[in-house]
C-alpha cells in the first residue's frame, strides 16, 4: 500500500473515532426528570341575602316615618320619608367585598312619570347607605356606594367572614316639598294615588383594590 494511501486511511479512521466521541457525548449522559403538582385552595364566595328573602330578589316594604295623626299608616305624602332595610350575610366568604347600592334611574323615572311626577320628579329623593350590623362587618370609611367609589368591607387578619358579619342596606325615600311652586303637581299625584315603587340594585362583588377593574361599572 502506498504511503499516501496509508496516511489517508489513518486520517479517516481518526475522524471516525472523533465523531464517535461526540455522538457518544450527546446520547450518553446522566439525566433525571422530576414531576410534581402545585396546589392552592380556591377562596370561597358565600354572599347571600338574609333569611326571609328568596334567591337574589329583594322585596322591601318601605315604612313611612309620618306620625299617624298626620298621615294614614303605611302612606307617604309631601314632606315625609319612608325607609326599609335589607341584610346581606357574608358568612364563609373568603375575599374582601365591594358593594354598590343605587337606584335603577331609568326605571325610576318611568315609574315616577306614570304616577304624575313630570316636571318635578327630582322631588323624590333617594338615599342608599351600607353599614355593618351590630358591630359585625366593618365598612371602610369614605365609600359612597357608587361604581366609582363602592362601599368596601375588608377581611380581618386574613380570616373568613363569620356569622356575625352582616351588612345592612338602608333605603330611604323622601318626598321633598321645598318649593310651593310644585304644589300643583304634587296635588295631582295625590289625587291620582297609586304605589310609589323604587327599583334598587345592590351589586356585591369581590373587591381587589382601588385601582382594579370594577365588574359592576
GUBA-725007 format. One record per residue (C-alpha): x, y, z; chain; residue number from 1. Coordinates in Angstrom, 2 decimals. Each point is the difference from the previous one (the first is absolute). Layout:
GUBA-725007
px X&py Y&pz Z&chain A&resi NUM;
...
This chain:
GUBA-725007
px 0.00&py 0.00&pz 0.00&chain A&resi 1;
px 1.32&py 3.38&pz -0.90&chain A&resi 2;
px 1.05&py 2.34&pz 2.77&chain A&resi 3;
px -2.49&py 2.66&pz -1.14&chain A&resi 4;
px -2.85&py -2.52&pz 0.10&chain A&resi 5;
px 1.00&py -1.13&pz 3.50&chain A&resi 6;
px -0.03&py 3.58&pz 1.25&chain A&resi 7;
px -3.46&py 0.57&pz -1.49&chain A&resi 8;
px -1.39&py -3.13&pz 1.68&chain A&resi 9;
px 1.45&py 1.10&pz 3.35&chain A&resi 10;
px -1.56&py 3.47&pz -0.32&chain A&resi 11;
px -3.42&py -1.49&pz -0.78&chain A&resi 12;
px 0.31&py -2.39&pz 2.93&chain A&resi 13;
px 0.89&py 2.86&pz 2.36&chain A&resi 14;
px -2.93&py 2.11&pz -1.21&chain A&resi 15;
px -2.34&py -2.96&pz 0.52&chain A&resi 16;
px 1.30&py -0.47&pz 3.53&chain A&resi 17;
px -0.48&py 3.70&pz 0.76&chain A&resi 18;
px -3.57&py -0.10&pz -1.36&chain A&resi 19;
px -0.79&py -2.99&pz 2.22&chain A&resi 20;
px 1.29&py 1.96&pz 2.99&chain A&resi 21;
px -2.38&py 2.91&pz -0.65&chain A&resi 22;
px -2.99&py -2.23&pz -0.76&chain A&resi 23;
px 0.66&py -1.96&pz 3.15&chain A&resi 24;
px 0.20&py 3.25&pz 1.96&chain A&resi 25;
px -3.37&py 1.05&pz -1.38&chain A&resi 26;
px -1.96&py -3.13&pz 0.88&chain A&resi 27;
px 1.85&py -1.38&pz 3.02&chain A&resi 28;
px -0.63&py 2.28&pz 2.98&chain A&resi 29;
px -1.53&py -0.03&pz 3.43&chain A&resi 30;
px -3.60&py 1.27&pz -0.08&chain A&resi 31;
px -2.90&py 0.28&pz 2.43&chain A&resi 32;
px -3.58&py 1.18&pz -0.47&chain A&resi 33;
px -1.98&py 1.24&pz 2.96&chain A&resi 34;
px -3.80&py 0.52&pz 0.00&chain A&resi 35;
px -2.27&py 1.53&pz 2.57&chain A&resi 36;
px -3.30&py 1.87&pz 0.54&chain A&resi 37;
px -0.31&py 3.51&pz 1.40&chain A&resi 38;
px -3.27&py 0.64&pz 1.82&chain A&resi 39;
px -1.86&py 2.74&pz 1.81&chain A&resi 40;
px -3.58&py 0.05&pz 1.26&chain A&resi 41;
px -2.55&py 2.27&pz -1.65&chain A&resi 42;
px -1.37&py 2.80&pz 2.17&chain A&resi 43;
px -3.70&py -0.49&pz 0.71&chain A&resi 44;
px -2.80&py 2.37&pz -1.04&chain A&resi 45;
px -3.02&py -0.38&pz 2.26&chain A&resi 46;
px -1.86&py 3.33&pz -0.11&chain A&resi 47;
px -3.77&py -0.30&pz 0.35&chain A&resi 48;
px -3.05&py 1.95&pz 1.05&chain A&resi 49;
px -1.09&py -0.49&pz 3.58&chain A&resi 50;
px -2.74&py -2.49&pz 0.77&chain A&resi 51;
px -3.45&py 0.95&pz -1.19&chain A&resi 52;
px 1.02&py 0.97&pz -3.53&chain A&resi 53;
px -0.32&py -2.28&pz -3.00&chain A&resi 54;
px 3.16&py -0.56&pz -2.03&chain A&resi 55;
px 1.42&py 3.32&pz -1.13&chain A&resi 56;
px -3.22&py 2.02&pz -0.08&chain A&resi 57;
px -0.78&py 2.56&pz 2.67&chain A&resi 58;
px -3.56&py 1.07&pz 0.67&chain A&resi 59;
px 0.17&py 2.79&pz 2.53&chain A&resi 60;
px -2.87&py 1.71&pz 1.73&chain A&resi 61;
px 0.78&py 3.66&pz 0.56&chain A&resi 62;
px -1.20&py 1.23&pz 3.38&chain A&resi 63;
px -1.03&py 3.69&pz 0.11&chain A&resi 64;
px 1.19&py 2.14&pz 2.87&chain A&resi 65;
px -3.13&py 2.16&pz 0.04&chain A&resi 66;
px -1.89&py 0.03&pz 3.29&chain A&resi 67;
px -3.48&py -1.60&pz -0.31&chain A&resi 68;
px -1.71&py 3.20&pz 1.08&chain A&resi 69;
px 1.39&py 1.71&pz -3.11&chain A&resi 70;
px 0.04&py -2.71&pz -2.70&chain A&resi 71;
px -1.84&py -3.33&pz -0.15&chain A&resi 72;
px 2.14&py -2.99&pz 1.01&chain A&resi 73;
px 2.24&py -1.45&pz -2.75&chain A&resi 74;
px -0.57&py 3.01&pz -2.26&chain A&resi 75;
px 2.42&py 2.68&pz -1.20&chain A&resi 76;
px -0.75&py 3.65&pz -0.79&chain A&resi 77;
px 1.96&py 3.17&pz -0.75&chain A&resi 78;
px 2.58&py 0.92&pz 2.69&chain A&resi 79;
px 0.27&py -3.57&pz 1.34&chain A&resi 80;
px 2.34&py -2.94&pz -0.48&chain A&resi 81;
px -0.21&py -3.78&pz -0.08&chain A&resi 82;
px 2.78&py -2.52&pz 0.48&chain A&resi 83;
px 0.83&py -3.70&pz -0.06&chain A&resi 84;
px 2.99&py -2.23&pz 0.73&chain A&resi 85;
px 1.41&py -3.08&pz -1.68&chain A&resi 86;
px 2.63&py -2.21&pz 1.59&chain A&resi 87;
px 2.80&py -1.77&pz -1.86&chain A&resi 88;
px 1.90&py -2.78&pz 1.76&chain A&resi 89;
px 3.72&py -0.42&pz -0.79&chain A&resi 90;
px 0.50&py -3.11&pz 2.15&chain A&resi 91;
px 2.59&py -2.35&pz -1.51&chain A&resi 92;
px 1.17&py 2.42&pz -2.70&chain A&resi 93;
px 3.81&py 0.01&pz -0.27&chain A&resi 94;
px 0.65&py 3.12&pz -2.07&chain A&resi 95;
px -0.49&py 3.71&pz 0.59&chain A&resi 96;
px -3.37&py 1.30&pz -1.15&chain A&resi 97;
px -1.10&py 3.11&pz -1.86&chain A&resi 98;
px -3.60&py 1.25&pz -0.04&chain A&resi 99;
px -1.76&py 2.32&pz -2.43&chain A&resi 100;
px -3.50&py 1.11&pz 1.01&chain A&resi 101;
px -1.88&py 2.22&pz -2.41&chain A&resi 102;
px -3.39&py 0.56&pz -1.55&chain A&resi 103;
px -0.77&py -1.10&pz -3.53&chain A&resi 104;
px -0.37&py 3.56&pz -1.25&chain A&resi 105;
px -1.70&py -0.88&pz -3.26&chain A&resi 106;
px -2.65&py -2.17&pz 1.65&chain A&resi 107;
px -0.47&py 2.52&pz 2.80&chain A&resi 108;
px -0.63&py 2.80&pz -2.48&chain A&resi 109;
px -2.61&py -2.11&pz -1.81&chain A&resi 110;
px -1.81&py -0.84&pz 3.25&chain A&resi 111;
px 0.00&py 3.61&pz 1.20&chain A&resi 112;
px -1.33&py 1.20&pz -3.35&chain A&resi 113;
px -2.80&py -2.58&pz 0.18&chain A&resi 114;
px -0.98&py 1.36&pz 3.43&chain A&resi 115;
px -0.13&py 3.57&pz -1.30&chain A&resi 116;
px 3.42&py 1.36&pz 0.94&chain A&resi 117;
px 0.89&py 1.72&pz -3.25&chain A&resi 118;
px 1.75&py 3.33&pz 0.50&chain A&resi 119;
px 1.07&py -0.66&pz 3.57&chain A&resi 120;
px 0.98&py -3.66&pz 0.17&chain A&resi 121;
px 3.13&py 1.03&pz 1.89&chain A&resi 122;
px -2.26&py 0.79&pz 2.95&chain A&resi 123;
px 0.24&py -3.71&pz 0.79&chain A&resi 124;
px 3.38&py -0.26&pz 1.69&chain A&resi 125;
px 1.67&py -3.38&pz 0.45&chain A&resi 126;
px 2.84&py -0.87&pz 2.36&chain A&resi 127;
px 1.66&py -3.42&pz 0.32&chain A&resi 128;
px 2.44&py -0.78&pz 2.78&chain A&resi 129;
px 2.00&py -3.12&pz 0.90&chain A&resi 130;
px 1.40&py -0.72&pz 3.45&chain A&resi 131;
px 0.97&py -2.94&pz 2.19&chain A&resi 132;
px -2.74&py -1.32&pz 2.26&chain A&resi 133;
px 0.52&py -0.03&pz 3.77&chain A&resi 134;
px 3.78&py 0.16&pz -0.09&chain A&resi 135;
px 0.39&py -2.75&pz -2.59&chain A&resi 136;
px 1.55&py 0.69&pz -3.38&chain A&resi 137;
px 1.91&py 3.29&pz -0.11&chain A&resi 138;
px -0.67&py 2.24&pz -2.98&chain A&resi 139;
px 3.03&py 2.11&pz -0.91&chain A&resi 140;
px -0.59&py 3.76&pz 0.39&chain A&resi 141;
px -0.33&py 2.18&pz -3.09&chain A&resi 142;
px -2.12&py -2.29&pz -2.16&chain A&resi 143;
px -2.99&py 1.37&pz -1.87&chain A&resi 144;
px -1.53&py -3.15&pz -1.45&chain A&resi 145;
px 0.63&py 1.09&pz -3.58&chain A&resi 146;
px 1.85&py -1.75&pz -2.83&chain A&resi 147;
px 2.86&py 2.47&pz 0.38&chain A&resi 148;
px 0.08&py -0.17&pz 3.79&chain A&resi 149;
px -1.62&py -3.19&pz 1.39&chain A&resi 150;
px -0.40&py -0.93&pz 3.63&chain A&resi 151;
px 2.90&py -2.29&pz 0.97&chain A&resi 152;
px 0.05&py -2.73&pz 2.65&chain A&resi 153;
px 3.45&py -1.51&pz 0.54&chain A&resi 154;
px 0.99&py -3.23&pz 1.75&chain A&resi 155;
px 1.38&py 0.18&pz 3.53&chain A&resi 156;
px 3.41&py -1.63&pz 0.56&chain A&resi 157;
px -0.44&py -2.17&pz -3.10&chain A&resi 158;
px -2.96&py -1.89&pz 1.49&chain A&resi 159;
px -3.28&py -0.79&pz -1.77&chain A&resi 160;
px -3.12&py 1.96&pz 0.89&chain A&resi 161;
px -2.01&py -1.58&pz 2.82&chain A&resi 162;
px -3.66&py -0.33&pz 1.01&chain A&resi 163;
px 0.01&py 3.45&pz 1.55&chain A&resi 164;
px 1.19&py 1.66&pz -3.21&chain A&resi 165;
px -3.27&py 1.37&pz -1.32&chain A&resi 166;
px -0.36&py 3.27&pz -1.89&chain A&resi 167;
px -3.13&py 2.13&pz -0.08&chain A&resi 168;
px -1.16&py 1.78&pz -3.13&chain A&resi 169;
px -2.28&py 2.88&pz 0.98&chain A&resi 170;
px -2.27&py 1.56&pz -2.62&chain A&resi 171;
px -1.58&py 3.33&pz 0.88&chain A&resi 172;
px -2.48&py 1.82&pz -2.24&chain A&resi 173;
px -0.97&py 3.60&pz 0.72&chain A&resi 174;
px -2.80&py 1.93&pz -1.68&chain A&resi 175;
px 1.53&py 3.44&pz -0.02&chain A&resi 176;
px -2.32&py 2.99&pz 0.25&chain A&resi 177;
px 2.49&py 2.85&pz -0.09&chain A&resi 178;
px -1.78&py 2.06&pz -2.66&chain A&resi 179;
px -3.61&py 1.17&pz 0.19&chain A&resi 180;
px 0.10&py 0.27&pz -3.79&chain A&resi 181;
px -0.08&py -3.80&pz -0.10&chain A&resi 182;
px -3.24&py -0.27&pz 1.96&chain A&resi 183;
px -2.18&py -0.31&pz -3.10&chain A&resi 184;
px 1.90&py -3.02&pz -1.28&chain A&resi 185;
px 0.14&py -1.60&pz 3.45&chain A&resi 186;
px -3.74&py 0.48&pz 0.38&chain A&resi 187;
px -0.56&py -1.69&pz -3.35&chain A&resi 188;
px 2.11&py -2.96&pz 1.14&chain A&resi 189;
px -1.95&py -0.22&pz 3.27&chain A&resi 190;
px -3.34&py 0.19&pz -1.80&chain A&resi 191;
px 0.97&py -2.84&pz -2.31&chain A&resi 192;
px 1.47&py -2.16&pz 2.79&chain A&resi 193;
px 1.94&py -3.17&pz -0.63&chain A&resi 194;
px 3.09&py -1.75&pz 1.31&chain A&resi 195;
px 3.43&py 1.56&pz 0.06&chain A&resi 196;
px 2.45&py -2.73&pz -1.06&chain A&resi 197;
px 3.74&py 0.53&pz 0.19&chain A&resi 198;
px 2.06&py -2.37&pz -2.20&chain A&resi 199;
px 3.30&py -0.62&pz 1.78&chain A&resi 200;
px 3.11&py -1.92&pz -1.05&chain A&resi 201;
px 2.44&py -1.31&pz 2.61&chain A&resi 202;
px 3.13&py -1.38&pz -1.66&chain A&resi 203;
px 2.35&py -2.00&pz 2.25&chain A&resi 204;
px 3.34&py -1.01&pz -1.52&chain A&resi 205;
px 3.53&py -1.05&pz 0.89&chain A&resi 206;
px 2.00&py 3.11&pz 0.84&chain A&resi 207;
px 3.63&py -0.18&pz -1.16&chain A&resi 208;
px 1.44&py 3.50&pz 0.44&chain A&resi 209;
px -0.77&py 3.61&pz -0.75&chain A&resi 210;
px 1.67&py -0.13&pz -3.41&chain A&resi 211;
px -1.50&py -3.26&pz -1.19&chain A&resi 212;
px -2.68&py -0.46&pz -2.64&chain A&resi 213;
px -3.46&py 0.28&pz 1.49&chain A&resi 214;
px -2.30&py -2.70&pz -1.45&chain A&resi 215;
px -3.07&py 2.02&pz 0.89&chain A&resi 216;
px 1.06&py 3.12&pz -1.86&chain A&resi 217;
